């Protein structure tokens, strides 16, 4: 009987340990929906250029992909900055 209790305790602890990071991610997405929406849209645009463009357009497609990668980097830095420094408006 006591072994079964410990099994339940261990399973419960594992479930909680796995659920906490997901809950934090969901809270983050809800906290900054505009930034997360922008990340999704920029990622989609980049993926279309990388996967679906039929040619490079004399280097302009590659430049656009680089600019989109830079934009994604800035958006992720915005989330990191807010997480690290709070909700300061600067």
N, C-alpha and C positions, 0 to 999 in steps of 0.2 A: 504494500500500500504506500509506504513512504517513497519507494522508487518512482511510483506513478506521480506523486506530488512533485518530485524533483524534475521529472520529465515535463510536466506542465509548466513549472517555473522556468525551465530552460527554454522551452518553446516560446513562452510569453516574452522572455527577455530578447530572444532573437527577433521576434516580430517587431517589438518596440525599436530595437537597434536598426532594423531595416526601414522602418516607417519614418523615423525622425528626419533623415536627410530628404526624403520625398516631401515631407510636410514643410520643411524649410524652403525647398525649391518652389513649391506651390505658393507659399506665402510671398516669396520674392516676386514671382510672376504677377501675383495679384497687386503687389505694392507698386509696381512700375509697369502697368500694362502697355503704355505707349512705347516705352523702350523695348519691351519684349516683342511687341507687334512690329516695330521697325527692324529689329534683328531678323525676325521671320521674313519680312518682305525683302530686305537687302540680301539675305541668304538666298531667297528664291530667285531674285534677279541675277545674282552671281552664278547660281547653278544653271540657269537658262543660258547665259552667255558661254559658260564652260562646256555644257553638254549638248546644246542645241544649235549654236551658231555654226553656219556652214563654212565659214572662213574667218580669217583674222582681221579683215578690213584694214590692211596696211598698218597693223600694230595697234589700231584704236580699240579693238576688242580686248586685247591684253591690258592696255592702259585702263580701260573701264573696269576690268576684273581687279586690277591692283587698287583702284580707287574704292571699289566696293569692299575689298578686304580691309582697307584702311578705315572705312566707315564702320565696319563690324568691330574692328579693334577699338575704336573710340566709344562705340556703344557699350561694349563690355567693360571698358575702363570707367564709363559713367556709372555702371552698376557697382563695380568694385569700389569706386570712390564713395558712393553713397553708403555702401555697406561698411566701409572702413571709417568714414568720417561723419556718419549720421546724415540727417536730412538738411544739411546746410544748403542754402540756395545758391552758393557761389560755385 
